[in-house]
Amino acid sequence: MTVKTLRNVTIREYRTFLERIGCQHTRTTGGHEHWTRKDLNRPITFQTHIEPVPEFILKNGLRILGMSKNEFWTTLEQ
């Protein structure tokens, strides 16, 4: 069994994940994309000029969403 980590997740993959869980891109400010969903208290923000998305940014987004790494990969692989 291969253990999947949050390293090397591309911006394209992260955008796909956010779209699949119902988030909407609200704005881009100074190289930062802001995504939101009605049930979230705060937006998910990440830099568009750093590829791949840093692991701590992904973990922070998952914390805001209340999701695990496994749920991330399951959603992305659908």
N, C-alpha and C positions, 0 to 999 in steps of 0.2 A: 504494500500500500504506500502510495506516495503522499507525503505530507505537503500540502500547499501552503505557501506563505504569501504574505501581502507584498513581497518584493516584486519588482518588475511588472507592476500593473500599469498598463498604458493609460493615457488620458482618454483615449477612445473607449477602452474597456470600462473605465470608471463612469464615463458618461452613459454608456449602455446600461450599466447596473442601475444608475440613478433613474433613468427613464423607466426601466422595468419595474421598479418599486413605487412608481407614481410620483416621482419628484419632477419639478418643472424648472427649467433654466429661467431665472428671473432677470439677471443682468450680468454684465461683465464690466468690471471696474479696474483699470490699471493692471490688467493681466491676471485678475482673479475672477473666476466664475462663481456665481452665487446661485444655489439651487435650494428650493423650498418645497414643502408639502404642508397641507392644512394642519395636520396634527403635530407638527414640529414646533418647538419653542424658539429655535434659532436656525438660521440657514446653514447649509453645508457649503463651505467655501474652499476652493483649492486653486493653486497657481497653474496657469496654462502654459507657462514657459519653462517648466521643469518636468522633464520626461526621464524615467517613469515617475508616477506620483509617489512622493515620499511615504514610507510606511506609516509614520506618525500621523500624517494627514488622513490616510485611509482609516486608521484606528479611531481617530477622533470622529470621523464621519459615521462609522459604525456605532460608536458610543451615543452620538446624537440620535441615531435611528433606533437604538436598542437592539441591534443585530449582532450576530457572532460572525467569525471568519467563515465557518462552515455555511451559514446562511448566505453570505456574500458569494461564495463559489457556486453554491446550488443555484442561486438566482442568475448568476452570470452564465452558467452552462445550459440554461433552459433553451 
